[in-house]
Amino acid sequence: MTVLLYLVPAALGLGFCGLLAFLWSLKAGQYEDLDGAAVRILSDDDLRKEDLPR
């Protein structure tokens, strides 16, 4: 039972750190453009004309 005296505060501390990291990522704008990455994978801008299928 005494191990709970260590594990409960450690779990709460890790959860709080995770919450702070999530809030920081929201403030930094990490979730602003969710569709951009999905569409960006489809573009052929990095291919040369010789590499394109005919």
DRENTOR-245030 format. One line per 2 residues: number of its first residue (from 1); their letters; for each residue x, y, z of N, C-alpha, C, CB. Coordinates in steps of 0.1 Angstrom, whole numbers, always signed. Glycine has a CB too. Layout:
! residues N
NUM> a> X Y Z X Y Z X Y Z X Y Z; ...
END
This chain:
! residues 54
1> mt> +8 -12 +0 +0 +0 +0 +8 +13 +0 -9 +0 +12; +20 +12 +5 +29 +24 +6 +34 +28 -8 +40 +22 +16
3> vl> +34 +18 -17 +38 +21 -31 +29 +31 -37 +39 +8 -39; +16 +31 -33 +6 +40 -38 +10 +55 -35 -8 +37 -33
5> ly> +17 +57 -24 +21 +70 -20 +31 +76 -30 +27 +70 -6; +38 +67 -37 +47 +72 -48 +41 +72 -62 +59 +62 -48
7> lv> +32 +62 -64 +27 +60 -78 +16 +70 -81 +22 +46 -79; +7 +73 -71 -4 +83 -74 +2 +97 -77 -13 +83 -62
9> pa> +11 +103 -69 +16 +116 -73 +24 +115 -86 +25 +121 -62; +31 +104 -88 +39 +103 -101 +29 +103 -113 +48 +91 -101
11> al> +18 +96 -112 +8 +95 -122 +2 +109 -124 -2 +85 -120; -2 +116 -114 -8 +129 -115 +2 +139 -121 -12 +134 -101
13> gl> +15 +138 -117 +25 +147 -122 +27 +145 -137 +38 +145 -115; +28 +132 -142 +29 +129 -156 +17 +133 -164 +32 +114 -158
15> gf> +5 +131 -158 -7 +136 -165 -7 +151 -166 -19 +132 -157; -3 +158 -156 -2 +173 -156 +8 +177 -167 +1 +179 -143
17> cg> +19 +171 -168 +29 +174 -178 +24 +172 -192 +42 +166 -176; +16 +161 -194 +10 +158 -207 +0 +169 -210 +3 +145 -207
19> ll> -8 +173 -200 -18 +184 -203 -11 +197 -206 -27 +186 -190; +0 +200 -200 +7 +212 -203 +13 +212 -217 +19 +215 -193
21> af> +18 +200 -221 +24 +198 -234 +13 +200 -245 +30 +185 -236; +1 +194 -242 -10 +196 -252 -15 +210 -253 -22 +187 -247
23> lw> -16 +217 -241 -20 +231 -242 -10 +240 -249 -22 +236 -228; +3 +237 -247 +14 +244 -254 +13 +242 -269 +28 +239 -249
25> sl> +10 +229 -273 +9 +227 -288 -3 +234 -294 +8 +211 -290; -14 +235 -286 -26 +242 -291 -22 +257 -293 -38 +241 -281
27> ka> -15 +263 -283 -11 +277 -284 -1 +279 -295 -5 +281 -271; +7 +269 -298 +17 +271 -308 +11 +269 -322 +29 +261 -306
29> gq> -1 +265 -324 -8 +263 -337 -5 +250 -343 -3 +274 -345; -2 +240 -336 +1 +227 -342 -11 +221 -349 +7 +218 -332
31> ye> -23 +224 -345 -35 +218 -350 -43 +228 -359 -44 +214 -339; -37 +237 -365 -44 +247 -373 -47 +242 -387 -35 +260 -374
33> dl> -38 +235 -393 -40 +231 -407 -40 +215 -408 -29 +237 -416; -51 +209 -404 -52 +195 -404 -53 +189 -418 -63 +190 -396
35> dg> -60 +197 -427 -62 +192 -441 -50 +194 -450 -74 +198 -447; -42 +203 -446 -30 +207 -455 -21 +195 -457 -23 +218 -449
37> aa> -18 +188 -446 -9 +176 -447 -15 +165 -456 -5 +171 -434; -28 +163 -455 -35 +153 -462 -35 +156 -477 -49 +151 -457
39> vr> -36 +169 -481 -36 +173 -495 -22 +174 -500 -44 +186 -496; -12 +178 -492 +1 +180 -496 +8 +167 -501 +10 +186 -484
41> il> +4 +156 -495 +10 +143 -500 +6 +140 -514 +5 +132 -490; -5 +145 -519 -10 +142 -532 -3 +151 -543 -25 +144 -533
43> sd> +4 +161 -540 +9 +170 -550 +22 +164 -556 +13 +184 -544; +24 +167 -569 +35 +162 -576 +45 +173 -579 +31 +156 -589
45> dd> +46 +183 -570 +56 +194 -572 +70 +190 -572 +53 +204 -562; +73 +179 -565 +87 +175 -563 +92 +166 -575 +89 +168 -550
47> lr> +83 +162 -584 +87 +153 -595 +92 +162 -607 +76 +144 -599; +102 +156 -614 +106 +163 -626 +97 +158 -637 +121 +160 -629
49> ke> +97 +165 -648 +89 +161 -660 +93 +148 -665 +90 +172 -671; +105 +144 -664 +109 +131 -669 +104 +119 -661 +125 +130 -670
51> dl> +101 +122 -648 +97 +112 -639 +82 +110 -640 +101 +116 -625; +74 +119 -645 +60 +118 -646 +56 +107 -655 +54 +131 -650
53> pr> +45 +99 -652 +40 +89 -662 +34 +96 -674 +30 +80 -655; +35 +89 -685 +30 +95 -698 +16 +90 -701 +39 +93 -709
END
